[in-house]
Amino acid sequence: MPSFLPQKAKLLMTLRAQAIMQPDILSAIETIPREQFIPDSLHAHAYENASLPIGYKQTISQPYIVAVMTQALELKKTHRVLEIGTGSGYQAAILSRLSRRVYTLERLRPLLISAENRLKNMQISNITYRHGDGAKGWPEAAPFDRIIITCQVAEIPANLLDQLKIGGILIAPAGPSGKEMLVRVKREEDRFDKKELMPVRFVPMLAGTDD
């Protein structure tokens, strides 16, 4: 197996220079083997600070964006997190190191199956998986301390806002496709406080499932 230590070290330096300073997030990025979440043909690019294709017109996000979204969640080890868009499973793996349990939902069954197999082979046991429509969320496991949406939405689905605890935080790329902003929403007793963080590009959320 090739050693990715020099590439990992370079990536961590880059992330620190981009104001990713939380030691537990940097540690998760260092210890989760990103090369296992991408096609073999792209292994040489595993620790570049770039998004990469994973098939089915989906991508694994740029490490910087994974780190920014994770940092914005302000995770605690006691938190239960809902992830919309499992994809390769990389973001779920990072979240699993920083929270009590991750509930991850994916509309493309082949992606979900491969992500679940991959994460179980890595002996990550605090993730629960579901094949379903992301806009519907996971009502029977709600409410969640944190929700992360890893695909572009024109508007944040009301179902997902409803499934957020009082005091909870939701992170999503929201707005028109191609012009979306990374948005942080905090649920208060009587309102949702919304803050735009930065412009981003994500594949869009699609309704329904692949079957």
Summary of the structure (lengths in Angstrom):
residues: 211
radius of gyration: 16.0
end to end distance: 36.9
largest distance: 53.4
contacts: 676
relative contact order: 0.13
helix: 35%
strand: 27%
